């Protein structure tokens, strides 16, 4: 090619390039309003990307509270059951208007994803603490269903793990974000009832059971039901489909929590809030006349009581001080010793213990990095109170707990129930 032809080709190339670039620069660029956070949408930079671990019956309800939040982008679910993985994917995809929800059998694969900010943990109680601490180490914030721990040792490790990793942890104790319960606890906490004498929690049954084996059945294919993953940190036992749902497997040295732990993770949690989230009680008596009495270091009594409640719905609590008292339950109503305790305030009545407000509190804290209402330390103290009461119930005698050493005083048998062996590789 001649030099003149080469120069002409170069000039033509430059002319075409400049012309195209100019046209591109002058062309309008259309950006969806959703990408800018307009028209009620949330900009991608403000969205919280969420995954779910073990989304069954309770988890399905929690999911229904997460999905409507405009700043939530739910992208994945991990579950040991293939059927449930498919069901949750269908719900999420229908909500998102696509088919992009990913599914995993092993929750660790979900936690490996860098795009996921937070997880909803709604497995059975056997997995709660282990999954939560694994998530924290993977850099995820979490909303974790209750009871969140199986024993005293796990409670302490959970709180320390969240403190050390700086993760936002919200226990599923949703009553902390309901107005009437919050107001009742405020009255107790701020001295409006006078010096606090007694706080009452409803245990929904006082049982300290042992979990065992059921008749062995043929184990399904791992992709259908991953039985080994379902057992997780619990002691091995043969497959039985009746064990696939409900509250099962050891929760404290072989103890199953019963109503003391299940309802206690709600009611005792509120009592702990009423005493300003202080350290757990130091003395626990065995049940007598339908009541199990524990005592805080300052002498205030925490009383597990089955009967004698004002009919205010499930999960009732009562706080008594020297000059007044208040009782509240899931109806959304309170009964006060004096209307003057309201001091002209109007407290909204929200019955049915919805979790929406609790989920919103969690999401806001993910953004601000403040501590949510059901934070790990609060959950730790409330669960220790439940576990210690359960141990007194199981041993049928008084036990004394030292909050400095986190051990029972001169009680080898009680101390053996503070923790339990975990299967490999699920050591904490």
C-alpha positions in Angstrom: 0.0 0.0 0.0 1.3 3.5 -0.9 2.2 6.0 1.7 -0.6 8.3 0.4 -3.2 5.5 0.7 -2.0 4.7 4.2 -2.4 8.3 5.3 -5.9 8.5 3.7 -6.9 5.3 5.5 -5.7 6.7 8.9 -7.5 10.0 8.3 -10.7 8.2 7.4 -10.4 6.0 10.5 -10.0 9.0 12.8 -12.8 10.9 11.2 -15.2 7.9 11.6 -14.1 7.3 15.2 -14.6 11.0 16.3 -17.9 11.2 14.5 -19.1 8.0 16.3 -17.8 9.2 19.7 -19.5 12.5 19.2 -22.8 10.9 18.4 -22.6 8.7 21.4 -21.8 11.6 23.7 -24.7 13.6 22.4 -27.2 10.6 22.7 -29.4 10.7 25.8 -28.7 7.9 28.4 -31.8 6.4 30.0 -31.3 5.2 33.7 -34.1 3.4 35.4 -35.6 5.4 38.2 -35.3 2.3 40.4 -31.5 2.5 40.1 -31.6 6.1 41.5 -33.9 5.2 44.3 -36.9 7.2 42.9 -40.6 6.3 42.7 -40.4 4.5 46.1 -37.6 2.2 45.0 -34.4 1.7 46.9 -31.1 2.3 45.1 -28.9 -0.8 44.8 -26.3 0.8 47.0 -28.8 1.0 49.8 -30.2 -2.6 49.5 -29.4 -5.4 51.9 -28.8 -8.6 50.1 -30.2 -11.5 52.2 -30.0 -15.3 52.1 -32.0 -17.8 54.2 -30.9 -20.9 56.1 -33.4 -23.5 57.0 -36.7 -21.8 56.0 -39.5 -24.0 57.3 -42.7 -23.1 59.1 -41.4 -20.4 61.3 -38.9 -19.3 58.8 -41.6 -19.0 56.2 -43.4 -16.5 58.4 -40.1 -14.6 58.9 -39.5 -14.6 55.2 -43.0 -13.0 54.7 -41.7 -10.2 57.0 -38.5 -9.7 55.1 -39.7 -9.8 51.5 -42.0 -6.7 51.7 -39.1 -4.5 53.0 -38.1 -2.3 50.1 -34.5 -2.4 50.9 -34.2 -6.2 51.0 -33.0 -8.2 48.1 -33.5 -11.9 48.9 -31.3 -14.0 46.7 -30.7 -17.5 48.0 -31.9 -20.3 50.4 -30.0 -23.2 51.9 -32.0 -26.1 53.3 -31.4 -29.8 53.9 -34.7 -30.7 52.2 -35.0 -30.5 48.4 -38.7 -30.0 48.6 -38.4 -27.0 50.9 -35.6 -25.5 48.8 -37.9 -25.6 45.8 -40.9 -24.1 47.7 -38.9 -21.2 49.1 -37.3 -20.5 45.7 -40.8 -20.4 44.2 -42.0 -17.9 46.8 -38.9 -15.6 46.4 -38.9 -15.8 42.6 -42.6 -14.9 42.5 -42.0 -11.9 44.7 -38.9 -10.8 42.8 -40.5 -11.4 39.4 -37.6 -13.5 38.1 -36.1 -17.0 38.5 -32.8 -15.9 40.2 -33.2 -17.3 43.7 -30.3 -19.8 44.2 -30.7 -22.9 46.2 -28.1 -24.8 48.3 -28.1 -28.0 50.4 -25.0 -27.0 52.4 -25.5 -23.5 54.0 -21.7 -23.0 53.9 -21.9 -22.5 50.2 -24.4 -19.7 50.7 -22.2 -18.1 53.3 -19.3 -18.2 50.8 -21.1 -15.7 48.6 -19.5 -12.2 48.9 -22.6 -10.5 47.7 -24.8 -11.6 50.6 -24.8 -9.1 53.5 -27.1 -10.8 56.0 -28.9 -14.2 56.6 -32.1 -15.3 58.1 -31.5 -18.4 60.3 -34.7 -20.3 61.0 -33.4 -23.9 61.3 -34.4 -26.1 64.2 -32.9 -25.0 67.6 -30.1 -27.7 67.3 -28.5 -25.5 64.6 -29.2 -21.9 65.7 -26.0 -21.1 67.5 -23.7 -23.0 65.3 -25.1 -21.5 62.1 -25.0 -18.0 63.6 -21.4 -18.2 64.6 -20.4 -19.7 61.3 -22.2 -16.8 59.6 -20.5 -14.3 61.8 -17.1 -15.7 60.9 -18.1 -15.4 57.2 -18.8 -11.7 57.7 -22.6 -11.9 57.7 -25.1 -10.1 59.9 -28.0 -12.3 61.0 -31.6 -12.6 62.3 -31.6 -15.8 64.2 -34.7 -17.6 65.5 -35.0 -18.7 69.1 -34.1 -20.4 71.3 -30.7 -19.3 70.0 -28.5 -21.6 72.1 -28.5 -25.1 73.4 -26.7 -24.5 76.7 -24.9 -22.0 78.9 -21.5 -22.5 77.2 -23.0 -21.8 73.8 -24.7 -18.6 75.1 -21.3 -17.2 76.3 -19.5 -18.2 73.0 -22.3 -16.6 70.9 -22.1 -13.3 72.7 -18.3 -13.2 72.5 -18.3 -14.2 68.8 -20.6 -11.4 67.9 -18.6 -8.9 70.0 -15.3 -10.0 68.4 -16.5 -10.1 64.8 -18.6 -6.9 65.1 -21.6 -8.5 63.4 -25.2 -7.4 63.9 -27.2 -10.2 65.6 -30.9 -10.1 66.2 -32.5 -12.9 68.2 -36.1 -13.6 67.1 -37.5 -12.3 70.3 -39.9 -10.1 68.4 -41.9 -8.9 71.5 -39.1 -6.4 72.3 -40.3 -4.4 69.4 -44.0 -4.3 70.3 -45.3 -1.1 72.0 -47.1 -2.5 75.1 -44.3 -4.9 76.1 -41.7 -2.1 75.5 -43.8 0.2 77.7 -44.2 -2.3 80.5 -40.5 -3.0 80.5 -39.8 0.8 80.6 -42.0 1.2 83.7 -40.0 -1.5 85.5 -36.6 -0.4 84.2 -37.0 3.3 85.0 -38.3 2.9 88.5 -41.9 4.0 87.8 -43.1 0.9 89.8 -40.7 1.6 92.7 -37.8 -0.6 93.5 -38.4 -3.8 91.5 -39.2 -6.9 93.7 -40.5 -9.6 91.4 -40.7 -10.3 87.6 -42.8 -13.1 86.4 -42.4 -15.2 83.2 -44.7 -17.9 81.8 -42.8 -21.1 81.0 -45.7 -22.9 79.1 -44.9 -26.1 81.0 -42.0 -27.1 83.3 -40.3 -30.1 81.7 -36.7 -31.1 81.6 -36.8 -34.0 79.0 -34.1 -36.1 77.4 -34.0 -36.6 73.7 -33.6 -40.1 72.4 -33.7 -42.3 69.4 -36.7 -43.4 67.4 -37.1 -46.6 65.4 -34.6 -46.5 62.5 -36.1 -46.0 59.0 -34.5 -46.0 55.5 -32.4 -42.9 55.1 -33.4 -40.9 52.0 -31.0 -39.9 49.2 -28.8 -37.0 50.4 -30.2 -34.6 47.9 -33.7 -35.3 49.1 -32.9 -35.0 52.8 -29.4 -34.5 54.0 -29.7 -36.4 57.3 -26.1 -36.0 58.3 -26.4 -32.2 57.8 -29.7 -32.1 59.6 -28.1 -33.7 62.7 -25.2 -31.2 62.4 -23.6 -30.8 65.8 -26.0 -33.1 67.6 -25.0 -36.7 68.6 -25.6 -39.2 65.7 -28.8 -41.2 65.6 -30.5 -43.2 62.9 -32.9 -41.5 60.5 -36.6 -41.2 61.4 -38.9 -38.8 59.6 -40.6 -37.8 62.8 -37.4 -36.1 63.9 -37.3 -33.9 60.8 -39.6 -31.2 62.3 -40.1 -29.7 65.7 -37.9 -29.1 68.7 -35.5 -32.0 69.0 -32.0 -33.0 69.9 -30.0 -32.1 73.0 -30.1 -28.6 74.3 -27.8 -28.7 77.3 -25.8 -31.8 78.2 -28.6 -34.0 77.0 -31.4 -31.8 78.3 -34.2 -30.7 76.0 -35.5 -27.3 77.0 -39.2 -27.9 77.1 -41.4 -24.9 77.9 -38.7 -23.4 80.2 -36.5 -22.8 77.2 -38.9 -22.3 74.4 -41.4 -19.9 76.0 -38.6 -18.7 78.3 -36.7 -17.4 75.4 -39.6 -15.0 75.0 -40.9 -14.3 78.5 -37.6 -14.5 80.4 -36.1 -12.3 77.7 -38.8 -9.6 78.5 -38.1 -10.0 82.3 -34.4 -9.5 81.6 -35.3 -6.3 79.7 -37.3 -5.2 82.7 -34.3 -5.6 84.9 -32.3 -3.5 82.4 -30.6 -6.5 80.8 -28.5 -7.1 83.8 -26.6 -10.4 84.4 -28.7 -13.5 85.0 -30.0 -14.6 88.4 -27.5 -16.3 90.8 -29.8 -18.7 92.6 -32.4 -21.1 91.1 -34.8 -23.2 93.2 -36.6 -26.3 92.0 -40.3 -25.9 91.3 -42.7 -25.7 94.2 -46.5 -25.2 94.0 -46.2 -24.5 90.3 -43.5 -21.8 90.6 -39.7 -21.9 89.9 -38.0 -19.0 91.7 -34.7 -17.5 90.7 -33.0 -14.6 92.4 -30.8 -11.8 91.0 -27.8 -10.6 93.0 -29.8 -7.6 94.2 -32.6 -9.8 95.6 -35.1 -9.2 92.8 -36.9 -12.5 92.1 -37.5 -14.0 88.6 -40.5 -16.3 88.9 -41.5 -18.9 86.3 -45.2 -19.3 86.9 -47.7 -21.4 84.9 -51.0 -20.3 86.5 -52.6 -17.2 88.1 -52.3 -14.9 85.1 -54.7 -12.2 84.0 -56.2 -13.4 80.7 -54.2 -11.2 78.4 -53.1 -13.8 75.8 -50.1 -16.0 75.4 -46.6 -15.2 76.6 -47.7 -13.1 79.7 -45.2 -11.3 81.9 -45.7 -9.4 85.1 -43.5 -6.9 86.9 -44.0 -5.9 90.5 -42.3 -3.0 92.3 -42.8 -1.6 95.8 -45.4 1.0 94.5 -47.0 -0.5 91.5 -47.2 -3.4 89.0 -48.0 -4.1 85.3 -49.0 -7.2 83.4 -49.0 -7.7 79.6 -49.6 -10.4 77.1 -49.9 -11.2 73.4 -53.4 -9.6 73.1 -51.6 -6.2 72.9 -53.2 -5.1 76.2 -51.8 -4.2 79.6 -53.3 -4.1 83.0 -51.7 -1.5 85.4 -52.0 -1.1 89.1 -52.9 2.6 88.6 -53.9 4.5 85.4 -51.5 7.2 86.6 -48.6 5.0 85.4 -49.6 5.9 81.9 -48.8 9.6 82.7 -51.1 10.7 79.9 -49.4 8.5 77.3 -51.3 6.4 74.8 -49.7 3.0 74.1 -50.6 1.4 70.8 -52.2 -2.1 71.1 -50.7 -4.5 68.6 -51.9 -8.1 69.2 -50.6 -11.4 67.8 -46.9 -10.7 68.3 -46.0 -9.8 64.7 -42.3 -9.9 63.8 -42.3 -7.1 61.1 -41.2 -4.4 63.6 -38.4 -6.7 64.9 -37.2 -7.4 61.3 -37.2 -3.7 60.5 -35.2 -3.0 63.7 -32.6 -5.6 62.5 -32.4 -4.1 58.9 -32.0 -0.6 60.3 -29.1 -1.8 62.5 -27.4 -3.5 59.6 -27.2 -0.1 58.0 -26.3 1.9 61.1 -24.2 -0.8 62.9 -25.9 0.0 66.2 -27.1 -2.8 68.5 -30.6 -4.1 67.9 -33.2 -4.8 70.6 -32.6 -8.5 70.6 -28.8 -8.3 70.5 -26.4 -11.2 71.3 -25.5 -10.1 74.8 -29.2 -9.7 75.8 -30.0 -13.1 74.3 -27.0 -14.6 76.1 -28.2 -13.4 79.6 -31.8 -14.4 79.0 -30.8 -17.9 77.7 -28.4 -18.5 80.6 -31.3 -17.8 83.0 -33.4 -20.3 81.1 -30.7 -23.0 80.9 -29.8 -22.6 84.6 -33.5 -22.9 85.6 -33.8 -26.0 83.4 -30.8 -27.5 85.3 -32.4 -26.8 88.7 -35.6 -28.4 87.3 -33.7 -31.4 86.0 -31.7 -32.0 89.2 -34.7 -31.1 91.4 -32.6 -29.0 93.8 -31.2 -25.5 94.2 -28.2 -24.4 92.1 -26.1 -21.3 92.5 -24.6 -19.6 89.5 -21.5 -17.4 89.6 -21.6 -14.7 86.9 -17.9 -14.0 87.3 -16.7 -17.5 86.5 -19.8 -18.6 84.6 -19.9 -21.8 86.6 -22.2 -23.3 89.3 -20.7 -23.0 92.8 -19.4 -26.3 94.2 -21.7 -28.3 92.0 -19.9 -30.7 89.6 -23.1 -32.3 88.4 -24.7 -28.9 87.4 -21.4 -27.8 85.8 -21.4 -30.9 83.5 -24.8 -29.6 82.2 -23.3 -26.3 81.2 -22.2 -27.6 77.8 -22.2 -30.7 75.6 -20.0 -32.5 73.1 -20.4 -31.4 69.5 -19.9 -33.7 66.5 -17.1 -32.9 64.1 -16.7 -30.7 62.2 -19.0 -28.4 64.2 -16.9 -27.5 67.1 -17.3 -23.8 68.0 
